[in-house]
Every structure is written in structure tokens, then in C-alpha cells.
Amino acid sequence: MKILFWLSLFIIFYTFLGYGILLFFLVKLRRFFKGRRLIPSLDQDFPTLTLIVAAYNEEDLILEKIANTLSLNYPKDKLNLLFITDGSSDRTPDLIGGFADIKLMHSPERNGKIHAIHRAMYEVDTEVVVFTDANTFLNKDALLLIARHYADPKVGAVSGEKRVLQDDVSDATAGEGFYWKYESTLKKWDSELYSVVGAAGELFSVRRSLYEQVEADTILDDFMISMLIAQKGYRIIYEPEAYASELSSDNIKEELKRKVRIAAGGIQSILRLKKLFLPFSFPLLWFQYISHRVLRWTVTPFLMILVFILNFIICFQDPSIIYFLIMAGQVLFYGGALAGWVLEKRKIKVKALFVPYYFCVMNYAVIAGINRYYKGSQSAAWEKAKRKTA
């Protein structure tokens, strides 16, 4: 029992903190022996590029998105703008249609985002394709910063950074911003060591020649598209200076809905990316994939429950103070999460409790997402989470 307890506790620690610590030292070692990776210059002949925006019933903010898109810096003779609005039943297609610089694709049928993306890709003949969401806004040089990395022929995809905008007085969704800051740090180190493990749909790009269609029921199309490229031996680069900003979820219930969907997509992706479980072809990618994604999306949330139960039992069998200290730490942490939940219900804002609360919600979402996936109740179509208003 004690062996199982310590092994489970180690895996939990490694998943959330240990991998980051190990990654930090591995990056330091790489810099010592090989130096820092060179960042391509902005003074170069940029590739031709298409920016694709998939928009579904976004009439409230589509004009703001268009204004943001038209303000982006990139050589105009090498840039195509494509908005696809399949299934939209509001004024979104009409509003986009008023701009001559933007190509509009629209079908009244709603077949899901990935179907729309595949349809749009048939119209693309540029060297690079950038995907971004309709409810996010890019910094002016985002396309230049992303495209420069394709000067390296080993680069197959480039992911930008997601930035979550927070209110001055935040609620429990403040944990989302904290989580993404930590994730961003890990992605920087992942990218420098070898490759990012998957791209986020808010802002990512691929070489057109490497794009591979994913199955119609794919839940995390952005992750799958980028990892199929990595599986071919190409690197996914993280470019934190190219960022997509969006408001945090309207409340923790909306954030949970989004996280459960991601978790269901995570287990689906793991089951479909079987080649990445073999370390022989790309051992560094395998190490990063298992450490950064697979453990989080599979066993670790269940091990958290197991460790709590085993710790409780061991405390009655072994008077050693170490087990009581670990139990006390767990009770304090989960008690803080519970207090965060109660205070959010009463609309009392205590930021110190938002992090353990969000952490527990995130891990509950993994269990719920796995259950939803195996029950077959998770649709590939996006159900938009409500965001805070600016």
C-alpha cells in the first residue's frame, strides 16, 4: 500500500511540478552544450500566408475582429484573408461580405468547425496557413512573428500564445489566467528543448504542404492537426510574442464546460495518436508528450483521489509524522478549494482560494471528460462558452 501511495504521489508531483523543474534543467543543459536556439530574423523574404477565421454566429463582435485582422502587419501581396461562417444564422456573413479585402465562404449547413476548416483548406494555395478564433484579437505583428520561423525547413507548425484578459476584480476564473501563464512558461521550454506538444486553436499555423485532414468527429482539431505534423518529424515552435487575447470565461460553470470538452478531446487524441507511444523514432517528442499531455489527460486526476484515500488509511496504520503532514497538506488544499467554491457561490472574492479551486475543477473536468467520451455523449461541434464582456 505504501509503495502504491508513494508512486502515485510521485506521478502527481511530476505531472504538475516535477516535469517543469526537470524541463528547466534540461533546457539549461542544452544551452550549455549547444547554445540557445537561433530565432529567425524579421528581415527576410516572408512566405505567402492565408489567415483563416472560422466564425459561427459572431455578429456582436465580428466587426471588431475584422478591424483587428485588417490592421495586422504583413506584406499585402503575400497575404490572403479568409473567413468561413458555415451554419451561421445571424448577420455574421452579411457583415463580413461588406469587406472587399476578405474572402467569405458560407454554407447554411452547420457541419462543425473541422468540416468548415477542411472546406476552407481546399481554397488555400499559400505556403503557410494561420488559424485563429473569431473571439480573439491578435497583436499587430503576430503574423510576421509566426511566419519568420518557417525559414527553418524543420519547422512544420508554429503556435502563438493565448492571453486571458482579467478584470481588476476577478472571480474564480482568475485561475484560468494563472494556469495559462504557467502553461506558457512550459511551452517556451518545450519549444526550446525540441517541440511544443500540440497547438492551441486561438492562434496556430502550419505548412500547407504538411496539412493532413483529421476525422470528422475530431474534438480537438487544432491539437490533432499539429501533432500529426510533429509525428512526421517536424517541430512545433512556440512564439509567445505572437498572441491572441480573449476574455476569461463568464464564470466557473462556463469554464468547466470548456474544460470537460477539452478533456474528452484529450483522451480521443491519445487513443488516435498511437505512434507517439513509441519512443524510438522521436524520443524527445515522446518524453514531452507523455510528460506534458498524457499523464494530465489520463491517470493523474484519478491518482489524486487514490492518494487521498491511501493517505487516510495509512495514517491509522502508521504513526509516522510524514503521513500526517501529507494528509494535513491535502486537507488544507482541498479545504481551500471547497472554501473557494462556497465563496464564489456567495460572490465573495478571495483570490488566494481561486487557484486551488480552479485546479480541482480542472482535474474534475478530466474525469468528467473521459466519462463523457466513453459514453459517446461529446459532440465534435463547439458549444461556445460564454465570455466576460469587456
SEPANU-758708 format. One record per residue (C-alpha): residue number from 0; x, y, z; residue in one letter; chain. Coordinates in Angstrom, 3 decimals. Layout:
% SEPANU-758708
<NUM,<X,Y,Z>,"A","A">;
...
% end
This chain:
% SEPANU-758708
<0,<0.000,0.000,0.000>,"M","A">;
<1,<2.784,2.402,0.913>,"K","A">;
<2,<4.617,1.688,-2.339>,"I","A">;
<3,<1.453,2.467,-4.313>,"L","A">;
<4,<0.954,5.639,-2.243>,"F","A">;
<5,<4.463,6.987,-2.861>,"W","A">;
<6,<4.451,6.011,-6.532>,"L","A">;
<7,<1.104,7.742,-7.066>,"S","A">;
<8,<2.241,10.803,-5.137>,"L","A">;
<9,<5.394,10.992,-7.250>,"F","A">;
<10,<3.411,10.829,-10.501>,"I","A">;
<11,<1.112,13.622,-9.294>,"I","A">;
<12,<4.071,15.787,-8.319>,"F","A">;
<13,<5.877,15.041,-11.575>,"Y","A">;
<14,<2.809,15.822,-13.688>,"T","A">;
<15,<2.174,19.288,-12.272>,"F","A">;
<16,<5.558,20.471,-10.974>,"L","A">;
<17,<8.300,17.905,-11.459>,"G","A">;
<18,<8.179,17.965,-15.254>,"Y","A">;
<19,<8.527,21.742,-15.230>,"G","A">;
<20,<11.538,21.547,-12.921>,"I","A">;
<21,<13.172,18.797,-14.993>,"L","A">;
<22,<12.411,20.671,-18.207>,"L","A">;
<23,<14.057,23.809,-16.828>,"F","A">;
<24,<17.301,21.942,-16.153>,"F","A">;
<25,<17.226,20.111,-19.491>,"L","A">;
<26,<16.906,23.447,-21.303>,"V","A">;
<27,<19.836,24.798,-19.275>,"K","A">;
<28,<21.909,21.751,-20.263>,"L","A">;
<29,<21.016,22.184,-23.910>,"R","A">;
<30,<22.053,25.833,-23.808>,"R","A">;
<31,<25.344,24.862,-22.152>,"F","A">;
<32,<26.276,22.306,-24.818>,"F","A">;
<33,<24.612,23.746,-27.933>,"K","A">;
<34,<23.796,27.355,-27.095>,"G","A">;
<35,<20.405,28.998,-27.427>,"R","A">;
<36,<18.306,28.192,-30.472>,"R","A">;
<37,<18.580,30.922,-33.069>,"L","A">;
<38,<15.423,32.956,-33.671>,"I","A">;
<39,<14.938,33.785,-37.374>,"P","A">;
<40,<15.139,37.450,-38.306>,"S","A">;
<41,<12.152,39.606,-39.202>,"L","A">;
<42,<14.280,40.933,-42.048>,"D","A">;
<43,<13.603,38.168,-44.563>,"Q","A">;
<44,<11.533,37.224,-47.582>,"D","A">;
<45,<8.320,36.090,-45.926>,"F","A">;
<46,<6.265,33.150,-47.227>,"P","A">;
<47,<2.832,33.563,-48.734>,"T","A">;
<48,<0.227,33.228,-45.990>,"L","A">;
<49,<-3.511,32.735,-45.571>,"T","A">;
<50,<-5.261,33.716,-42.354>,"L","A">;
<51,<-8.386,31.598,-41.747>,"I","A">;
<52,<-11.039,32.705,-39.265>,"V","A">;
<53,<-13.901,30.318,-38.518>,"A","A">;
<54,<-16.877,32.285,-37.207>,"A","A">;
<55,<-20.226,30.945,-36.058>,"Y","A">;
<56,<-22.940,33.470,-35.092>,"N","A">;
<57,<-20.465,36.159,-34.034>,"E","A">;
<58,<-22.393,39.270,-35.161>,"E","A">;
<59,<-21.778,41.029,-31.833>,"D","A">;
<60,<-18.016,41.158,-32.271>,"L","A">;
<61,<-17.249,40.277,-35.904>,"I","A">;
<62,<-16.707,43.914,-36.951>,"L","A">;
<63,<-14.160,44.295,-34.149>,"E","A">;
<64,<-12.472,41.084,-35.303>,"K","A">;
<65,<-12.374,42.344,-38.893>,"I","A">;
<66,<-10.864,45.670,-37.809>,"A","A">;
<67,<-8.218,43.795,-35.836>,"N","A">;
<68,<-7.481,41.500,-38.804>,"T","A">;
<69,<-7.142,44.335,-41.321>,"L","A">;
<70,<-4.697,46.144,-39.031>,"S","A">;
<71,<-2.209,43.244,-38.894>,"L","A">;
<72,<1.253,43.824,-40.342>,"N","A">;
<73,<2.226,41.542,-43.240>,"Y","A">;
<74,<3.269,42.107,-46.877>,"P","A">;
<75,<-0.080,42.732,-48.584>,"K","A">;
<76,<0.940,40.950,-51.780>,"D","A">;
<77,<1.596,37.761,-49.774>,"K","A">;
<78,<-1.451,37.787,-47.505>,"L","A">;
<79,<-4.905,36.292,-48.063>,"N","A">;
<80,<-7.756,36.697,-45.580>,"L","A">;
<81,<-10.449,34.011,-45.470>,"L","A">;
<82,<-13.469,33.982,-43.156>,"F","A">;
<83,<-15.720,30.918,-43.118>,"I","A">;
<84,<-19.144,31.172,-41.472>,"T","A">;
<85,<-20.795,27.804,-42.129>,"D","A">;
<86,<-24.039,27.340,-40.231>,"G","A">;
<87,<-24.277,30.947,-39.039>,"S","A">;
<88,<-27.894,32.067,-38.859>,"S","A">;
<89,<-27.326,35.667,-37.761>,"D","A">;
<90,<-25.826,38.661,-39.618>,"R","A">;
<91,<-22.215,37.434,-39.417>,"T","A">;
<92,<-21.890,36.501,-43.147>,"P","A">;
<93,<-23.559,39.762,-44.270>,"D","A">;
<94,<-21.252,41.887,-42.161>,"L","A">;
<95,<-18.139,40.121,-43.477>,"I","A">;
<96,<-19.408,40.363,-47.043>,"G","A">;
<97,<-19.083,44.133,-46.909>,"G","A">;
<98,<-15.273,43.980,-46.918>,"F","A">;
<99,<-13.608,43.561,-50.312>,"A","A">;
<100,<-10.244,42.517,-48.802>,"D","A">;
<101,<-11.759,39.447,-47.158>,"I","A">;
<102,<-12.830,36.276,-48.934>,"K","A">;
<103,<-16.043,34.908,-47.438>,"L","A">;
<104,<-17.080,31.261,-47.513>,"M","A">;
<105,<-20.550,30.449,-46.225>,"H","A">;
<106,<-22.834,27.461,-46.231>,"S","A">;
<107,<-26.176,27.429,-44.379>,"P","A">;
<108,<-25.496,23.904,-43.129>,"E","A">;
<109,<-23.726,23.517,-39.799>,"R","A">;
<110,<-21.410,20.523,-40.008>,"N","A">;
<111,<-18.924,21.558,-37.332>,"G","A">;
<112,<-15.754,23.615,-37.245>,"K","A">;
<113,<-13.438,20.923,-38.586>,"I","A">;
<114,<-15.650,20.362,-41.639>,"H","A">;
<115,<-15.549,24.115,-42.272>,"A","A">;
<116,<-11.761,24.184,-41.900>,"I","A">;
<117,<-11.288,21.289,-44.328>,"H","A">;
<118,<-13.583,23.041,-46.797>,"R","A">;
<119,<-11.595,26.258,-46.465>,"A","A">;
<120,<-8.282,24.449,-46.955>,"M","A">;
<121,<-9.314,23.406,-50.471>,"Y","A">;
<122,<-9.216,27.133,-51.332>,"E","A">;
<123,<-5.730,27.704,-49.897>,"V","A">;
<124,<-2.606,27.612,-52.046>,"D","A">;
<125,<-0.217,29.663,-49.891>,"T","A">;
<126,<2.876,28.237,-48.190>,"E","A">;
<127,<1.629,28.909,-44.661>,"V","A">;
<128,<-1.844,28.835,-43.111>,"V","A">;
<129,<-2.686,30.617,-39.844>,"V","A">;
<130,<-5.831,29.695,-37.908>,"F","A">;
<131,<-7.409,31.915,-35.286>,"T","A">;
<132,<-10.746,32.136,-33.486>,"D","A">;
<133,<-13.334,34.809,-34.153>,"A","A">;
<134,<-13.496,35.854,-30.498>,"N","A">;
<135,<-9.761,36.500,-30.079>,"T","A">;
<136,<-7.707,39.512,-31.099>,"F","A">;
<137,<-4.125,39.385,-32.365>,"L","A">;
<138,<-1.260,41.792,-31.781>,"N","A">;
<139,<-0.190,43.773,-34.854>,"K","A">;
<140,<2.990,41.807,-35.622>,"D","A">;
<141,<1.566,38.350,-34.835>,"A","A">;
<142,<1.686,37.086,-38.425>,"L","A">;
<143,<5.245,38.320,-39.003>,"L","A">;
<144,<6.460,36.763,-35.767>,"L","A">;
<145,<4.869,33.431,-36.639>,"I","A">;
<146,<5.866,33.323,-40.304>,"A","A">;
<147,<9.568,34.020,-39.641>,"R","A">;
<148,<10.011,30.550,-38.125>,"H","A">;
<149,<9.213,28.850,-41.433>,"Y","A">;
<150,<12.660,29.904,-42.672>,"A","A">;
<151,<13.740,26.728,-40.860>,"D","A">;
<152,<12.721,23.718,-43.023>,"P","A">;
<153,<12.449,21.536,-39.900>,"K","A">;
<154,<9.567,23.639,-38.576>,"V","A">;
<155,<6.162,22.244,-39.508>,"G","A">;
<156,<3.870,24.296,-37.270>,"A","A">;
<157,<4.029,27.403,-35.102>,"V","A">;
<158,<1.761,28.127,-32.159>,"S","A">;
<159,<1.101,31.563,-30.749>,"G","A">;
<160,<0.269,32.395,-27.156>,"E","A">;
<161,<-3.165,32.591,-25.607>,"K","A">;
<162,<-3.547,35.521,-23.226>,"R","A">;
<163,<-6.522,35.590,-20.877>,"V","A">;
<164,<-7.652,39.101,-20.010>,"L","A">;
<165,<-8.678,39.534,-16.383>,"Q","A">;
<166,<-10.798,42.109,-14.593>,"D","A">;
<167,<-9.268,44.204,-11.845>,"D","A">;
<168,<-11.611,42.378,-9.513>,"V","A">;
<169,<-11.655,38.777,-10.709>,"S","A">;
<170,<-13.743,35.832,-9.670>,"D","A">;
<171,<-12.695,32.173,-9.604>,"A","A">;
<172,<-11.894,32.273,-13.329>,"T","A">;
<173,<-8.729,34.140,-12.302>,"A","A">;
<174,<-7.287,30.646,-12.029>,"G","A">;
<175,<-7.564,30.385,-15.804>,"E","A">;
<176,<-5.118,33.285,-16.235>,"G","A">;
<177,<-2.695,31.800,-13.704>,"F","A">;
<178,<-2.897,28.418,-15.440>,"Y","A">;
<179,<-2.117,29.894,-18.856>,"W","A">;
<180,<0.879,31.818,-17.525>,"K","A">;
<181,<2.318,28.576,-16.171>,"Y","A">;
<182,<1.461,26.753,-19.401>,"E","A">;
<183,<3.149,29.485,-21.421>,"S","A">;
<184,<6.363,29.018,-19.467>,"T","A">;
<185,<6.298,25.258,-20.042>,"L","A">;
<186,<5.649,25.781,-23.755>,"K","A">;
<187,<8.642,28.121,-24.070>,"K","A">;
<188,<10.894,25.473,-22.550>,"W","A">;
<189,<9.265,22.652,-24.556>,"D","A">;
<190,<9.880,24.603,-27.754>,"S","A">;
<191,<13.497,25.312,-26.910>,"E","A">;
<192,<14.238,21.723,-25.897>,"L","A">;
<193,<12.610,20.266,-29.020>,"Y","A">;
<194,<8.920,20.842,-29.754>,"S","A">;
<195,<5.681,22.109,-28.277>,"V","A">;
<196,<3.230,19.279,-27.636>,"V","A">;
<197,<0.270,20.441,-29.699>,"G","A">;
<198,<-1.053,23.849,-30.672>,"A","A">;
<199,<-3.986,25.815,-29.272>,"A","A">;
<200,<-6.747,26.875,-31.630>,"G","A">;
<201,<-6.735,30.518,-30.567>,"E","A">;
<202,<-3.671,31.077,-32.779>,"L","A">;
<203,<-1.631,28.463,-34.629>,"F","A">;
<204,<-0.195,27.865,-38.067>,"S","A">;
<205,<1.017,25.032,-40.300>,"V","A">;
<206,<2.898,24.487,-43.520>,"R","A">;
<207,<0.241,23.988,-46.155>,"R","A">;
<208,<2.166,21.074,-47.658>,"S","A">;
<209,<2.072,19.202,-44.322>,"L","A">;
<210,<-1.592,19.734,-43.529>,"Y","A">;
<211,<-3.469,16.482,-43.062>,"E","A">;
<212,<-7.218,16.173,-42.691>,"Q","A">;
<213,<-8.422,14.755,-39.401>,"V","A">;
<214,<-11.542,12.665,-38.901>,"E","A">;
<215,<-14.895,14.450,-38.957>,"A","A">;
<216,<-15.653,13.618,-35.310>,"D","A">;
<217,<-12.346,15.034,-34.025>,"T","A">;
<218,<-12.947,17.106,-30.894>,"I","A">;
<219,<-9.556,18.851,-30.586>,"L","A">;
<220,<-8.855,19.535,-34.246>,"D","A">;
<221,<-6.086,22.070,-33.523>,"D","A">;
<222,<-4.201,19.613,-31.308>,"F","A">;
<223,<-4.590,16.734,-33.745>,"M","A">;
<224,<-3.620,18.741,-36.844>,"I","A">;
<225,<-0.420,19.972,-35.211>,"S","A">;
<226,<0.523,16.619,-33.648>,"M","A">;
<227,<0.088,14.760,-36.934>,"L","A">;
<228,<2.738,17.129,-38.296>,"I","A">;
<229,<5.003,16.513,-35.289>,"A","A">;
<230,<4.511,12.781,-35.832>,"Q","A">;
<231,<6.145,13.206,-39.248>,"K","A">;
<232,<9.330,14.512,-37.637>,"G","A">;
<233,<8.736,18.270,-37.807>,"Y","A">;
<234,<8.979,20.625,-34.852>,"R","A">;
<235,<6.134,22.723,-33.449>,"I","A">;
<236,<7.519,26.085,-32.370>,"I","A">;
<237,<6.055,28.292,-29.647>,"Y","A">;
<238,<6.100,32.026,-30.398>,"E","A">;
<239,<4.986,33.866,-27.239>,"P","A">;
<240,<5.327,37.309,-28.796>,"E","A">;
<241,<2.530,36.452,-31.233>,"A","A">;
<242,<-0.550,36.321,-29.070>,"Y","A">;
<243,<-4.315,36.054,-29.184>,"A","A">;
<244,<-6.145,37.853,-26.397>,"S","A">;
<245,<-9.554,36.857,-25.111>,"E","A">;
<246,<-11.646,37.489,-22.046>,"L","A">;
<247,<-11.880,34.803,-19.389>,"S","A">;
<248,<-14.924,32.569,-19.134>,"S","A">;
<249,<-18.017,34.291,-17.780>,"D","A">;
<250,<-17.988,32.076,-14.710>,"N","A">;
<251,<-16.523,28.828,-13.460>,"I","A">;
<252,<-19.520,26.863,-14.788>,"K","A">;
<253,<-18.748,28.071,-18.320>,"E","A">;
<254,<-15.054,27.292,-17.836>,"E","A">;
<255,<-15.916,23.794,-16.625>,"L","A">;
<256,<-17.992,23.199,-19.758>,"K","A">;
<257,<-14.992,24.139,-21.882>,"R","A">;
<258,<-12.564,22.021,-19.850>,"K","A">;
<259,<-14.755,18.910,-19.992>,"V","A">;
<260,<-14.860,19.197,-23.770>,"R","A">;
<261,<-11.070,19.566,-23.925>,"I","A">;
<262,<-10.628,16.550,-21.648>,"A","A">;
<263,<-12.908,14.416,-23.834>,"A","A">;
<264,<-10.892,15.553,-26.844>,"G","A">;
<265,<-7.678,14.796,-24.993>,"G","A">;
<266,<-8.479,11.143,-24.418>,"I","A">;
<267,<-9.722,10.844,-28.011>,"Q","A">;
<268,<-6.440,12.297,-29.296>,"S","A">;
<269,<-4.348,9.965,-27.139>,"I","A">;
<270,<-6.201,6.938,-28.495>,"L","A">;
<271,<-5.661,8.096,-32.077>,"R","A">;
<272,<-2.003,9.130,-31.794>,"L","A">;
<273,<-0.757,5.631,-31.044>,"K","A">;
<274,<2.573,6.124,-32.849>,"K","A">;
<275,<3.611,8.695,-30.253>,"L","A">;
<276,<3.679,5.975,-27.591>,"F","A">;
<277,<6.731,4.507,-29.319>,"L","A">;
<278,<9.889,6.348,-28.194>,"P","A">;
<279,<12.207,5.012,-30.884>,"F","A">;
<280,<11.632,7.454,-33.761>,"S","A">;
<281,<11.467,10.725,-31.821>,"F","A">;
<282,<12.477,10.096,-28.176>,"P","A">;
<283,<12.392,13.763,-27.115>,"L","A">;
<284,<8.907,14.270,-28.526>,"L","A">;
<285,<7.790,11.046,-26.833>,"W","A">;
<286,<9.190,12.252,-23.489>,"F","A">;
<287,<7.477,15.645,-23.818>,"Q","A">;
<288,<4.185,14.156,-24.990>,"Y","A">;
<289,<3.917,11.659,-22.128>,"I","A">;
<290,<5.046,14.172,-19.507>,"S","A">;
<291,<3.093,17.224,-20.614>,"H","A">;
<292,<-0.126,15.725,-22.002>,"R","A">;
<293,<-0.738,12.027,-21.463>,"V","A">;
<294,<-0.317,11.999,-17.676>,"L","A">;
<295,<-2.574,15.040,-17.232>,"R","A">;
<296,<-5.271,13.677,-19.522>,"W","A">;
<297,<-5.348,10.112,-18.188>,"T","A">;
<298,<-4.169,8.766,-14.833>,"V","A">;
<299,<-3.142,11.743,-12.682>,"T","A">;
<300,<-6.609,13.034,-11.653>,"P","A">;
<301,<-7.563,9.508,-10.589>,"F","A">;
<302,<-4.296,9.152,-8.663>,"L","A">;
<303,<-5.159,12.305,-6.698>,"M","A">;
<304,<-8.259,10.542,-5.363>,"I","A">;
<305,<-6.293,7.360,-4.719>,"L","A">;
<306,<-3.560,9.190,-2.785>,"V","A">;
<307,<-6.116,10.885,-0.538>,"F","A">;
<308,<-7.782,7.557,0.291>,"I","A">;
<309,<-4.497,5.679,0.816>,"L","A">;
<310,<-3.102,8.508,2.946>,"N","A">;
<311,<-6.190,8.384,5.168>,"F","A">;
<312,<-5.844,4.615,5.651>,"I","A">;
<313,<-2.070,4.719,6.247>,"I","A">;
<314,<-2.473,7.394,8.932>,"C","A">;
<315,<-4.389,4.825,11.015>,"F","A">;
<316,<-1.758,2.156,10.442>,"Q","A">;
<317,<1.492,4.112,10.712>,"D","A">;
<318,<2.091,6.862,13.319>,"P","A">;
<319,<4.931,8.391,11.257>,"S","A">;
<320,<4.583,12.159,11.179>,"I","A">;
<321,<5.337,12.359,7.450>,"I","A">;
<322,<1.999,10.744,6.582>,"Y","A">;
<323,<0.102,13.073,8.927>,"F","A">;
<324,<1.844,16.101,7.413>,"L","A">;
<325,<0.955,14.997,3.881>,"I","A">;
<326,<-2.635,14.365,4.971>,"M","A">;
<327,<-2.798,17.779,6.618>,"A","A">;
<328,<-1.469,19.381,3.434>,"G","A">;
<329,<-4.141,17.639,1.340>,"Q","A">;
<330,<-6.923,18.603,3.737>,"V","A">;
<331,<-5.717,22.213,3.742>,"L","A">;
<332,<-5.503,22.338,-0.063>,"F","A">;
<333,<-8.869,20.703,-0.741>,"Y","A">;
<334,<-10.411,22.695,2.095>,"G","A">;
<335,<-9.179,25.848,0.356>,"G","A">;
<336,<-10.733,24.652,-2.900>,"A","A">;
<337,<-14.036,23.956,-1.133>,"L","A">;
<338,<-13.937,27.374,0.510>,"A","A">;
<339,<-13.279,28.924,-2.894>,"G","A">;
<340,<-16.371,27.176,-4.252>,"W","A">;
<341,<-18.554,28.360,-1.350>,"V","A">;
<342,<-17.275,31.930,-1.563>,"L","A">;
<343,<-17.817,32.062,-5.322>,"E","A">;
<344,<-21.422,30.980,-4.802>,"K","A">;
<345,<-21.810,33.898,-2.394>,"R","A">;
<346,<-19.925,36.217,-4.762>,"K","A">;
<347,<-17.188,36.850,-2.186>,"I","A">;
<348,<-13.834,37.271,-3.917>,"K","A">;
<349,<-10.736,35.813,-2.216>,"V","A">;
<350,<-8.028,35.366,-4.848>,"K","A">;
<351,<-5.870,33.106,-2.668>,"A","A">;
<352,<-8.570,30.429,-2.857>,"L","A">;
<353,<-9.177,30.673,-6.600>,"F","A">;
<354,<-6.044,28.724,-7.563>,"V","A">;
<355,<-6.830,25.515,-5.574>,"P","A">;
<356,<-10.480,25.802,-6.630>,"Y","A">;
<357,<-9.598,26.130,-10.321>,"Y","A">;
<358,<-7.021,23.330,-10.038>,"F","A">;
<359,<-9.634,20.959,-8.617>,"C","A">;
<360,<-12.198,21.989,-11.226>,"V","A">;
<361,<-9.624,21.343,-13.956>,"M","A">;
<362,<-8.898,17.825,-12.706>,"N","A">;
<363,<-12.568,17.033,-12.148>,"Y","A">;
<364,<-13.099,18.073,-15.775>,"A","A">;
<365,<-10.613,15.410,-16.919>,"V","A">;
<366,<-12.569,12.665,-15.151>,"I","A">;
<367,<-15.878,14.025,-16.456>,"A","A">;
<368,<-14.444,14.394,-19.972>,"G","A">;
<369,<-13.154,10.809,-20.073>,"I","A">;
<370,<-16.554,9.588,-18.870>,"N","A">;
<371,<-18.351,11.688,-21.495>,"R","A">;
<372,<-16.096,10.440,-24.269>,"Y","A">;
<373,<-16.609,6.757,-23.445>,"Y","A">;
<374,<-20.357,7.300,-23.150>,"K","A">;
<375,<-20.272,8.822,-26.634>,"G","A">;
<376,<-22.014,11.977,-25.477>,"S","A">;
<377,<-19.356,14.519,-26.503>,"Q","A">;
<378,<-20.086,16.155,-29.858>,"S","A">;
<379,<-17.278,17.424,-32.065>,"A","A">;
<380,<-19.248,20.639,-32.660>,"A","A">;
<381,<-18.225,23.538,-30.448>,"W","A">;
<382,<-20.701,24.713,-27.815>,"E","A">;
<383,<-19.381,28.177,-27.166>,"K","A">;
<384,<-18.556,29.087,-23.589>,"A","A">;
<385,<-19.845,32.494,-22.528>,"K","A">;
<386,<-17.085,35.049,-22.037>,"R","A">;
<387,<-16.986,38.100,-19.837>,"K","A">;
<388,<-17.878,41.360,-21.541>,"T","A">;
<389,<-15.163,43.981,-21.957>,"A","A">;
% end
